[in-house]
């Protein structure tokens, strides 16, 4: 009987704290459409002299 009373008190405390779920958000409100402008090839350009900055090798990272 004590467990039921404790469970009811815990349930009442949860209900007091979390009362109800938040309002539902529509999918249209979660997304945003933005048109992508032409980048002029700036991001797509290959820079062979600067490519060493982005090179990653596990053996080098471990000092092998």
VENBELKA-V867924 format. One record per residue. N is the residue number from 1. PHI is phi in degrees with one decimal (none if undefined). Layout:
# VENBELKA-V867924
n=N phi=PHI
n=N phi=PHI
This chain:
# VENBELKA-V867924
n=1 phi=none
n=2 phi=-66.2
n=3 phi=-66.0
n=4 phi=-63.5
n=5 phi=-64.3
n=6 phi=-64.9
n=7 phi=-63.4
n=8 phi=-66.4
n=9 phi=-66.5
n=10 phi=-66.9
n=11 phi=-64.4
n=12 phi=-66.7
n=13 phi=-66.9
n=14 phi=-63.5
n=15 phi=-65.9
n=16 phi=-67.0
n=17 phi=-82.1
n=18 phi=-108.6
n=19 phi=15.9
n=20 phi=-147.9
n=21 phi=-72.4
n=22 phi=-67.1
n=23 phi=-62.3
n=24 phi=-70.5
n=25 phi=-102.2
n=26 phi=-71.6
n=27 phi=-60.4
n=28 phi=-63.3
n=29 phi=-81.5
n=30 phi=-88.4
n=31 phi=-111.2
n=32 phi=-137.4
n=33 phi=-97.9
n=34 phi=-130.7
n=35 phi=-77.1
n=36 phi=-88.3
n=37 phi=-89.1
n=38 phi=-66.8
n=39 phi=-90.3
n=40 phi=73.9
n=41 phi=78.2
n=42 phi=-65.5
n=43 phi=-76.0
n=44 phi=-86.1
n=45 phi=-70.9
n=46 phi=-95.2
n=47 phi=-113.6
n=48 phi=-64.5
n=49 phi=-76.3
n=50 phi=-97.4
n=51 phi=-70.9
n=52 phi=-66.1
n=53 phi=-67.2
n=54 phi=-106.4
n=55 phi=-79.4
n=56 phi=-133.1
n=57 phi=-138.2
n=58 phi=-62.4
n=59 phi=-62.3
n=60 phi=-67.4
n=61 phi=-62.9
n=62 phi=-85.3
n=63 phi=77.8
n=64 phi=-90.7
